[in-house]
Amino acid sequence: MNNQTTPAVLLLADGTVAHGFAFGAIGTTTGEICFNTGMTGYQEVFTDPSYFGQILIMNSAHIGNYGVMDADVESDSVKISGLIGRNLEDLYSRKMAKGSLNEYLQAHKVVSIEGVDTRALVAHIRTSGAMNCIISSATTDIEELKKQLAAVPDMNGLELASKVSTTSTYEMGNKDSDVRIAVLDYGVKRNILKCMVDRGAFVKVFPAKTSLAEIKKFEPQGYFISNGPGDPAPMDYAISTIKEILKENKPLFGICLGHQLLALANDIPTFKMHHGHRGLNHPVKNLLTGRSEITTQNHGFGVDPEAVRKADHIEITHLNLNDQSIEGIRVKGKPAFSVQYHPEATPGPHDSRYLFDDFLNLVRENNN
């Protein structure tokens, strides 16, 4: 059967219905709906662990037109729960590609729908906010799908990081390096690790719930707190570990979920955003240098701006120029800092990769 002639339906929690055609795997899938405005880098996006548990709208009109290849992944599998597109392309132009997007999504059993007016759908989400949804090409019975959708848990309060973390430690880089970084894996992207290894670091990646006592056996000179999916507030195990790390006064760098966890470890609350920030064109201002950066972002939770501004021990380092949300902080008197966005930027512009240089320089200075 040609999937692209098979009817599919999308149902949102507020009752909105969109009809289209199946793409990828045939079946039914659920998750929180979100959207990404990037025009390229779809395979990197689909394999980003931070998207675990979410159904993704790709707002660009054509997705899949350059195929897929092994080099364009950020983890070992597709992490999105489902995909929504206007035109999801089976044909592709890139000669080096190993296959089509349709074949790729089928291999990873990702249920998708195409033929949807994604711009109208994104406008609806921007107004109504993030919510759960269901895609099905197995049934178009709306009443049955409503029953299934009602059983899906809300993303607010949902701990997902431990579900995508590595189950065993692994190492990357030169063991003789003068920089040893312990990575707390809550859904780390491969290119984040590569950005540190390319700058001379030796990294060891630890499962999410590893104790600090176990991590310290590696004798790290710095700590990295990774990105990841879900709500950071229920992650008591991570918040406790980060509080212990801060007592050591060793360099610490957090990205995205890691940024939120650093805030929580300093008694700064987080909150569920209306619809989140996802894409590769978000402007951010570095308050320390006065320069702006175009950044890659993927987050549905944020750090409470009023609580940050009232905290005497926290300095705001970066602000989002679209909505003034908190994009970076550092802990006063400690070598610890974080950003909400993704400086590795795969996909996206490389304006913010200097942060990896800053981190490794901080580690080397602290170790002298």
Buried (B, 14 or more C-beta within 10 A) or exposed (E): EEBBEEBBBBBBBEEBEBEBBBBBBBBBBBBBBBBBBBBBBBBBBBBBBBBBBBBBBBBBEEBBBBBBBEEBBBBEBBBBBBBBBBBBBBEBEEEEBBEBBBBBBBBBEBBBBBBBEBBEBBEBBEEBBBBBBBBBBBBBEBEBBEEBBEEBEEBBEBBBBBBBBBEEBEEBBEEEBBBBBBBBBBBBBBBBBBBBBEBEBBBBBBBBBBEBEEBEEBEBBBBBBBBBBBBBBBBEBBBEBBBBBBEBEBBBBBBBBBBBBBBBBBEBBBBBBBBBBBBBBBBBBBBEEEEBBBBBBBBBBBBBBEBBEEBEEBBBBBBBBEEEBBBBBBBEEBBBBBBBBBBBBBBBEBBBBBBBEBBBBBBBEEEE
